């Protein structure tokens, strides 16, 4: 894995002029942020050695590297999911590559179902912690000490200083945000009403099918993480209506300006 991530990183480095320090993983319907990047170098995933390819609607499947709000960034316009048939090491491979390139801060975004009944579709939730409900872990198997410790600490999986930075940014923008715990499920089926009630009892505020594996690997690699969920719908059993991926895309499009403004301000004012 270390050799493969080095090969992929070298391929990317040979195509860019500046070293990005901030990584962006853009979830369903949120890839529009990458279109704001200035002087972009666009690299389709299928060109990068050892990279998987994104197969989900709303995920373009390319890296966009350039400048955003004065920061050198590397954005994933679309991510990989466990439910697509990839194993956990493939799902998290891009995070390993980011580390090789020089990324030290990762913004990870997703569209999620609201479990907390005080949330509304369209809310932005800063992730304070997560529950891995996927029944798997990307660190299973032999550990490479060059990549990270055998038993990484996850007590601050989402960097507290970055969470405070996000709260300050939202206040400055007059943006109402939520904070809460993200539950990672495998998907691809949406949760049942009974499962949502269980997850609420366990302390979950939002649920989705991504993010947790990437955050585990980022912590293993020593990358600090800020997580943002767009509450795209209320999870099953809260509202009496069926759930669809179309609804996810429609909601993320509706809150696009809030999301763009928030992340751009976060980057612009990001402490060193």
Helices and strands as residue ranges (DSSP letters): H 2-13, E 22-26, G 31-36, E 38-44, G 45-47, E 62-68, E 71-77, G 82-84, H 88-91, H 93-101, E 105-114, E 124-132, H 160-173, E 178-184, H 193-202, E 206-208, H 212-221, E 224-234, H 245-254, H 256-268
